[in-house]
Amino acid sequence: MPDYYEEPTTKSVTSLLGMLFGDDLAANDSDAQEIAKPYVATFINSEDKIVATCACDLPFVAYSGAAFSMVPADVAKEMIDDGELTETFLGNFHELMNICSKLMLSDDSLHLKLDKTLQPDQGAAEAIAAVESPKICAFTLDIPGYGSGEMVYHIAA
Amino acid sequence: MKILVVDDSAAMRMMVVRALRQAGYAGNEIEQAEDGQIAYDKIMGDLGNIPDLILCDWNMPNMTGIELLNALTEKEINTVFGFITTESTREMRQIATDAGAKFLIAKPFTSETIERAISTVM
């Protein structure tokens, strides 16, 4: 009976996101424990309990959203300057987080799935706090041709 | 050949279309639908021009991919149907196969994955 979720690693993050954003994508371990004004994805188990979150900073959401839609990096930079993302970029973040659920899954792990993606003012911090005894994995990601941002996972131990 | 790409993410539909082009299917008619219900309505509204291949997400609002496949089967529309989905558990693969799907591709994917899956069944 499985009793754990996989922990994302620089290798698994690079491999997964490299398929979306190009082989030159770089993922490095980060010491970040939390992100100010995070965009957060919540992941739930079969009992609808939040068992993991993935918090991303605005630059990562903007740059990955631009790369996902194949629009110029300048579009992302404008959104970062404005501090606001379009519906399309928020939709791209949701799809990206859906794919990133795979980083915590294997044939031997417990099952989880993406529940919601939250903007900073939509209870993002409370969602992160809902994960019990979390293990934290943080990465700095550089999306080739776009820019870099931060991603912090909280995964129930 | 007519190909219908069904996914509620516009960016993902664009990625599938791009992968299809890179896999050598650029010369084909490629249509898109935002969910299963829209795909179903498109197909039923143009029965003289049914897609030869449907590439479909699993989880979508209004009508899921498996619901679309079952609805088409009920209407005896036996188009080649493949899933492109994030979740790809053994259970889901079995459900897809039992419903008549020809393949299940896990996201993210490469153009080679798409080419290999399609060429195996068509």
HADDOCK unambig.tbl for C-alpha pairs under 7 A between the chains (distance, minus, plus):
assign (segid A and resid 19 and name CA) (segid B and resid 108 and name CA) 6.28 0.50 0.50
assign (segid A and resid 19 and name CA) (segid B and resid 109 and name CA) 6.80 0.50 0.50
assign (segid A and resid 19 and name CA) (segid B and resid 110 and name CA) 6.98 0.50 0.50
assign (segid A and resid 20 and name CA) (segid B and resid 108 and name CA) 6.48 0.50 0.50
assign (segid A and resid 68 and name CA) (segid B and resid 11 and name CA) 6.06 0.50 0.50
assign (segid A and resid 69 and name CA) (segid B and resid 11 and name CA) 5.23 0.50 0.50
assign (segid A and resid 91 and name CA) (segid B and resid 9 and name CA) 6.98 0.50 0.50
assign (segid A and resid 92 and name CA) (segid B and resid 11 and name CA) 6.62 0.50 0.50
assign (segid A and resid 95 and name CA) (segid B and resid 9 and name CA) 6.81 0.50 0.50
assign (segid A and resid 98 and name CA) (segid B and resid 86 and name CA) 6.85 0.50 0.50
assign (segid A and resid 99 and name CA) (segid B and resid 86 and name CA) 5.64 0.50 0.50
assign (segid A and resid 99 and name CA) (segid B and resid 107 and name CA) 6.55 0.50 0.50
